[in-house]
């Protein structure tokens, strides 16, 4: 059986006057704020007038007793804690790295699927039968998008008679889907009752200042003969 380590108490120290006690005018003042930084538990090293002893390393208050055997045990425990910490760091770094990669991929996907809302700016007209779209007698309009990007309003420069015989100066649509250079919209009740084929449309920009229309019920790549052109800012 291993011998029990000696239980040597710390050497006594001479009493000191508190820096805040009466008459301690020349003594340094105690700090008003207490540091909350954790500090390792240091055992006594030597008395003020006694023989010099070995210096104990910080052991985070694991071993309050003094003695060479306990010092070795505490150092081993401290090394074990440091080893565990060093094992955890690569795991944390890996998790942070994976999180960063995931966030990057998600942002890239979102960016690829986003719509450039500046394409809608300006005054527009639509051309049919290869006529000049921006002519003065043609209907002009502007796009107004809601702040939440969920609806769009077609604001006309004059009254326009729709198929029901009603005259409108503006009409709205719900934005159903957003894609690269394209919006899928569904017209509201201002234009009257519509078939499903005529109610939901894809508004696709084929270049700056130019767009085409396609009913979502049509095959991909099939568009009508209407071409939207930008006539002014």
NORHUZI-V223579 format. One record per helix or strand of 2 or more residues. SS is the DSSP state (2 for helix, 1 for strand). FROM is the first residue (numbers start at 1). TO is the last residue. Records with the same first field share a line. If there is no record, write none. Layout:
SS = FROM-TO  FROM-TO
This chain:
2 = 68-113  117-120  189-191  196-199
1 = 123-127  140-145  151-161  167-179  182-187  200-207  210-215  227-232
